[in-house]
Amino acid sequence: MQLPEELFQWGPVRWRKHLESYCDAHNLEASWQLGLTLMTLLGLWVLGHTALSVSPLLSLPISCVAGGFIIRTFVIQHDCGHLAFFSNRRANYLVGRFISVITLVPFDHWRVMHARHHATSGNLEGRGTGDIDTLTVAEYQALPRMQRIGYRIYRHPLVLLGIGPFYFFVLKQRLPFGHPLPWRRGIRSVLWTNLAIAGLWAGLIALYGWQQFLWLYVPTIMSAGAIGVYLFYVQHQYPEAYWRRRDSWTFTEAALHGSSYLKLPRSLHWLTGNIAYHHVHHLCSRIPSYRLSECLKAEPLLQEANALGFWQSFKTLRLSLWDEAQECMVSFSAMRARLAAESA
């Protein structure tokens, strides 16, 4: 995916002028988006419960669709974390904290972690906060054997999209450790979210019974987690991605080179809150998700940047290492082939 050279001839002032014209939040539109998403999610839960009384298998596809709406809910929380969804800071905080009970991600804790991701995306010295662990070829080769095996397991698609999302969303987010917030604020954010989640779960179990609750809830959360991790993965892990050492890293290049434009069917763009226009989002995180497509369409150069087809994106799952020499993501097999050729 070769980026048009004109993109890098603009300069910060021209970029800022173009992007800032789309940063104004529309509160009426935001309220409509929020209400439609939550009401649809509630409707799918009721529909899934009705289908469950007919056949347990009939409820599974409904739960998977509900998982898609959990992702849409999370994108709204994500916008609130950037203070972009509503024009009012307090409204963003209140809505973000409220829907974190649905997404299972403590709002205040995640908001700070994600801000660090934006500030360090593509920076090899800034890895480890809000991103998928990525090693360079040299770093991987320097690891002891057992750590290499551990990294290969971690990067396997079944772990990234199966065990990983469950661990990250259901388990890790429940623990008040490793957060960048001041100690008391961090613990308060996590514990209050946990308490609200426990109350929601208790209410649903009391209403439906624990067996029906698990049958409806677990597939919803697992599908949402898999979709969410996959989207985040393909937004930053593709052949011509961007990783640089701190002295040669720049914010604009990291946004344009290191964030993909995942081309989805229009319905999936809507369902995922336009987050697939990720290069635009990284250029300016204050643009509300419901205005990202408007910003993209207004500038043809952005439509050519890092375009990644839907089916093409699945091929990126085999990419696991950053090759600094070739400046591209490579698979384990490609790494072995290159090293064998060099040593021959």
N, C-alpha and C positions, 0 to 999 in steps of 0.2 A: 504494500500500500504506500505508494509514493505521494508525499504531500506537495501541493502546488507551491512553488518557490515564492509566489506573491504573498502567501500567508505570512512569511517571515520578513517581508519588506514593509509591513504596516507600521510597526513600532507601537509602544504602549499607549500613546495618546490616541491614536486612531482606533485601536482595539477598545479602549475605555469608552470612547465616544459612541462606537457602534453598540457595545454591550449594555451600557448603562441606560440606554433608551428602552430596554426591556425589563428593567429591574423593578418597576412599579408594580406592587401587588394589587390585585383587584379583589377586594373583600367579598363582593357578591359572588364572583366566580369561585373563589376559594371556599365559601360556605356551601355553595352548590356541589362542588367536587367532594367535600368532606361528607355532606349529608347523603349524597348518592352512594358513596363508597360504603359507609357504615350501614345504611339501610339495606343495600344489596347483600352485604356480608351477613346481616341478621336474617334476611330472607333465605339465603343459602343454608344457614344453620337449621332453620325451621323446615326447609325442603329436605335437607339431609335426614333430619329426624323422622319425617314422614316416610321417606324412602326406606329407612332402616326398618320400619315396621312391616314393609313388604319383603325386602331381601337385604341382608347386610352388604352384598356385592353391589346393589343398586346405589347405595349411598357413597361408595368410594369415589366415583367420578365427580360427584357433587362436592365432596370434601376437597378434591384436587382443585376444582374451580375456586372454591372458597380460599384455598391456599394462595391462588393468584390475587385475590382481593386483599389478603393479608399483606402481600407485597405492595399493593397499591396503597394500603394504609401506612405501611412503613415509609414509602416515598413521601407521603404527607408529613409524617413525623420528621423525616430527613429534611424536608423544606423548612419545617418549623425550627429545626436545629440551626439552620442557616439564617433564621429570621427573615425568610423569604415568602412564606405562604400567605401570611396576613401582613398588612401594613403596620400593625401594632405589635410591639415587642411582647407585651403581656399576653395578648391573644395567642401568639406563637408558643409561648411557654406553657400556657394552660392547655391548649389542644395537644401539644407534643407530649406533655406529661399524662394527659388522659388516655391517649391512644397507645402509649407505651405499655399499658396493661394488656392490650390486644397483641402487640408485636413482641412482647416479652423482653424488650430492650429498654433498660432504664434511661430516660431521656437526658438528664443532666450529665450523667456519666458518658453516654455515647456521644453527646454533642461535642464535648471537649476532645474526645478521642478522634472523632471524625474531622474536626478542624485541623488536628495535627496531620492527619492523612493528606488533606489538601495542601498543607504547607510543606510536606516532605515527599509527595508522590514522585517516584522516579529518582530519588536521591539515594544512592547506595549507602551513604553514611547516615541516612535518616530512616532506614527500614525498622520495622518492628512495631509500629503504631497504626492500627487500623488497616492493615493490609495482609495479603496472603504471603506467608514466608517464602522468600525467593532467594536462592543462593546463586552465586556465580559459579562457573565451571571450576575455577581455581579453588574456591572455597569448598566446593563439594569434594574435590580430589584430596584436599588436605584433611578431611574428616576421617576419624577412625572408622573401621568397617561397620560397627553396630550403629553408629550415628548416620552413616550413609544409608543403611537399611531403613532406619527410622524416617529419614527424609523421603526416601522412595515410597514408603508406605503413606506418609502424610500427603504426598503429591498424587497418589493414585486416585483416579476419578471416583471410585466407589467410596473412598474415605472423604474426599473433598465434598462430594455431593450427598453422601449418606450419613456416615457417622459424624463427620465434621459439623454439619449444620445443627444436628441434635445436641452435640456437645456445646457449641458456641451459643446457641439461642436458649436452650432449655436449662443447661447446667452452668456454664461459665458466667452467664449474665446474672445468675442468682447470687454470686459471691462478691462481697464488697472489698476485693483486693485488686491490686495492680492498676488502679485508676489514677488519672493525672489531677483529679480535683483535690482540694484541701481535704484532709482526712475525714473530718466530720461531715462535710458536704457530700463527699463521695459515698460514705456509708449510708447517710440519710437518703440519698437518691436511690440506692440499690434496695435498701430495706423497706422503704415506703412502697416502692414498686412491687417488691415481693409480697408485701402484705395485701396490696390491692389485687394482685394476681391470685393469691390464695383465697381471697374473698370471692372473686369471680368463679374460680374453679369449684369452691364449696357450694356456691349457689347453683351452678349448672349440675353438679352431682346430685344435689338435693332435688332438683327439678326433674332430671332425666334418669338418675341412677348411674353408678360409676361405670358399668359396662357400656352403656350407650354413650356416655360422655367420652370414654377412651376411644371407642370405635369411631366417633365423629371427630374428636379433637386431634388425636395423634396423626392420622393421615393429613389433616389440614395443616398442622404445624410442620410435619416432615416435608410435605410438598412445597410449602412456603419457604422453608429453609433451603431446600435444594435449588429452587428457582432463584432465590436471593443470592446465594453463594455463586451460582453459575453466572448470573448477570454481573456480579462484581468481578468474577474471574475474567470473563471475556472483555471487560472494560479496560483491563490493564495487562492482560497476559495474552499476547498475540505475537506473531513472528517479528514484526518491525516495531516492537514496543520501545520504551525509553527508560534507560537506567544510566545515570552518569555519576561520577564522583563529584563531591561538593564544589570543587573549584571550577567545574565546567557546566554545572547544573543551572538552568534558568527556569523560572516559573512558567513563562509562556511556552517555551519548547516542551516542558514536561506536560503541559495541558494538551498541546496540539499533537505531539508525537506519542505521548504516553497514555492517552485516553481514546478509546475507540468510538466510532459511530456505528453502532450495531443496527443494521437495517432489518426491521421487523415489519410484519403486516400491520396495517393501521390499527386494527383491533388490539394487537399485542402492545403497540406503543401506548395506547390509551390505558390498557390494563396495568402496565408497568410504570405508569406515571411519567412517560417520556424520558425515563432515566437512561435509555439507550442513546440519547443524544449527549453522550457523556463528555465529549471534548468541549462542547459548549458550556456544560455545567462546570467543568474544571477551569475554564477560562474566567467564568464569573458565577460564583455560587449563589449570588443574591438574585439571580433570575428565577422566578417561580417555575415549578415544573410545568404548569399549564401554559407557560409562555415560551418554553424552550423551542418548540417546533416553529413558532412564529419567528424567533430569532434566527433559526437555521435557514428557513426559507428566504429570509431577507438578504442573506449573503451567500451567493453561489459557491464561493471558495470553501466555505465551511462544509458544504455538501459533498465536496470531493475529499475531505480530510479523513483518513483512517477508516474508510467505509469497510465494514465487515458484514458479509452476507449471513443470513440466519443459519443455513446449513453449513456454510464455511466455518462458522464459529465453533462447531463441535470438534473440528480438527485441532483446535488450540489446546484441547484437554491433554494432549500428549506432551506439550511443552512444559519443561520443568526447571530449566537452568538458563541463566543469562550468560551468554558468551561475550565477554568484553572485547575479545579480539575481533570478532565479526559484527559486534553490536546488534545482536538479535537473540531472541529466545530460541532454545533448541531442546530437543528431546534427549533422553538418556542414550538412545541408540545413535542419534546424530553426533552426540559428544564422543561416544566410543569410536565411531567411524572416523571422525576428524583426527582424534588422537592417534589412532592406528595408522592413518595415512601419514601423519607427521613423523611417526617413529620408524616408518618403513624405509 
